[in-house]
Amino acid sequence: MNAQAEHRSDDKTVATNRKARHDFALLETLECGIQLTGTEVKSLRLGQASLVDCYARIRDGELWIEGLHIPPYEQGDKRTHEPMRPRKLLVHRRQIEALRRDASEKGLSLVPLRLYFSHGIAKVEIAVARGKRQHEKRQAIATRDAQREAERELGRRR
């Protein structure tokens, strides 16, 4: 697990959870495989998915992602997948135990950050995150704006 995941050039991002970086302070990230049906993979290859209001949880010793919306594949037959069903994430047992220890700490959550294909295999990047309070969000926005303004001034002087 690393503090900030690096994005490889061969990764094809399907969906990102941009709001997660605003609402949470990300502590560590983990790349997970995801168990999907054939029509779900075809939908993802078309770039259709939503991580809005999505979260991960540990249930019965397994890691699950819930709230992930993958719309039905239109060219498939009538027996397509359920768009909002819980999907199992594929990680090693030691990693699940480490996540369980981290997530059991008060105020920490497991938040999906992005859904992507790496070497043709669907992956989910999840983070152990602590929720930000309203004043922390405002402070982060103010810091980002000040940084942007400083860079703008440096650009004018050159």
C-alpha positions in Angstrom: 0.0 0.0 0.0 1.3 3.4 -0.9 0.4 6.9 0.0 -0.3 8.1 -3.5 -0.8 5.7 -6.3 1.0 6.2 -9.5 -0.9 6.1 -12.8 0.7 4.0 -15.5 0.5 5.1 -19.1 -1.1 1.7 -20.1 -4.0 2.2 -17.6 -7.4 3.1 -19.1 -9.4 4.9 -16.5 -13.2 4.2 -16.7 -14.5 6.3 -13.8 -13.0 8.4 -11.0 -14.4 9.5 -7.7 -13.3 13.2 -7.8 -15.4 14.1 -4.8 -13.6 11.6 -2.6 -10.4 13.7 -2.8 -12.4 16.7 -1.7 -14.4 15.0 1.1 -11.7 12.8 2.5 -8.0 12.9 3.6 -6.5 9.9 1.9 -4.1 7.9 4.1 -3.1 4.9 2.0 -4.3 3.3 -1.3 -4.6 -0.2 -2.6 -5.2 -1.7 -6.0 -7.8 -4.5 -6.1 -9.2 -6.8 -8.7 -12.9 -6.8 -9.1 -15.2 -9.8 -9.8 -17.4 -9.0 -12.8 -19.8 -10.7 -15.3 -19.2 -10.6 -19.0 -21.8 -7.8 -19.7 -20.3 -5.7 -16.9 -16.9 -5.8 -18.5 -18.3 -4.9 -21.9 -20.2 -1.9 -20.3 -16.9 -0.8 -18.6 -15.0 -1.1 -21.9 -17.5 1.4 -23.3 -16.5 3.8 -20.4 -19.8 3.5 -18.6 -19.7 3.4 -14.8 -20.3 5.7 -11.8 -18.5 5.8 -8.5 -20.8 8.4 -7.0 -21.9 7.4 -3.4 -19.8 4.2 -3.7 -18.0 2.6 -0.8 -16.2 -0.5 0.2 -16.8 -2.7 3.2 -15.4 -5.9 4.7 -18.2 -8.5 5.2 -17.6 -12.2 6.2 -13.8 -11.9 5.7 -14.2 -10.6 2.1 -13.9 -7.1 0.7 -17.0 -5.8 -1.2 -17.7 -2.7 -3.2 -21.3 -1.4 -2.9 -23.0 1.5 -4.7 -21.0 1.0 -7.9 -23.3 1.6 -10.9 -22.5 -0.2 -14.1 -25.3 0.3 -16.6 -26.6 -2.8 -18.5 -24.9 -3.6 -21.8 -27.3 -2.6 -24.5 -26.1 -5.1 -27.2 -26.3 -8.1 -24.7 -29.3 -10.4 -24.3 -32.2 -9.7 -21.9 -30.6 -11.6 -19.0 -28.1 -8.8 -18.3 -26.6 -7.9 -14.9 -28.1 -5.9 -12.1 -26.6 -2.4 -12.3 -26.2 -1.7 -8.5 -25.3 -5.2 -7.2 -22.5 -5.6 -4.6 -19.3 -6.8 -6.3 -16.5 -8.7 -4.6 -13.0 -7.1 -4.6 -10.1 -9.5 -5.1 -7.3 -8.9 -2.6 -5.1 -11.2 -0.4 -6.3 -12.2 3.0 -3.4 -10.3 4.7 -4.4 -7.1 2.9 -8.0 -7.6 4.1 -6.8 -8.0 7.7 -4.7 -4.8 7.4 -7.7 -2.9 6.0 -9.9 -4.3 8.7 -7.5 -2.9 11.4 -7.3 0.4 9.6 -11.0 0.8 9.0 -12.0 -0.2 12.5 -10.3 3.0 13.8 -12.9 5.6 14.5 -13.6 7.9 11.6 -11.8 5.9 8.9 -13.6 4.6 5.8 -12.8 2.5 2.7 -13.4 4.8 -0.3 -13.1 3.8 -4.0 -11.1 6.3 -6.0 -11.1 5.1 -9.5 -12.1 2.2 -11.7 -9.7 1.3 -14.6 -8.2 -1.4 -16.8 -4.6 -2.4 -16.3 -3.2 -4.8 -18.9 -6.8 -5.6 -19.9 -8.0 -6.5 -16.4 -10.5 -4.4 -14.5 -9.1 -2.9 -11.2 -10.4 -0.6 -8.5 -8.2 1.7 -6.5 -9.5 2.0 -2.9 -8.2 4.3 -0.1 -8.3 4.2 3.6 -9.6 7.7 4.3 -10.6 10.0 7.1 -13.5 12.3 6.5 -12.7 16.0 6.4 -14.7 18.5 8.4 -16.2 21.6 6.7 -13.5 24.0 7.8 -10.8 21.6 6.5 -12.4 21.5 3.1 -12.6 25.4 3.0 -8.9 25.5 4.1 -7.9 23.1 1.4 -9.7 25.2 -1.2 -8.1 28.4 0.1 -4.6 26.8 0.0 -5.2 25.5 -3.6 -6.4 29.0 -4.7 -3.4 30.7 -3.1 -1.0 28.2 -4.8 -2.8 28.8 -8.2 -2.5 32.6 -7.8 1.2 32.3 -6.9 1.9 30.3 -10.0 -0.1 32.8 -12.1 2.1 35.7 -10.8 5.3 33.7 -11.5 4.1 33.2 -15.0 3.5 36.9 -15.5 7.0 37.9 -14.4 8.7 35.6 -16.9 
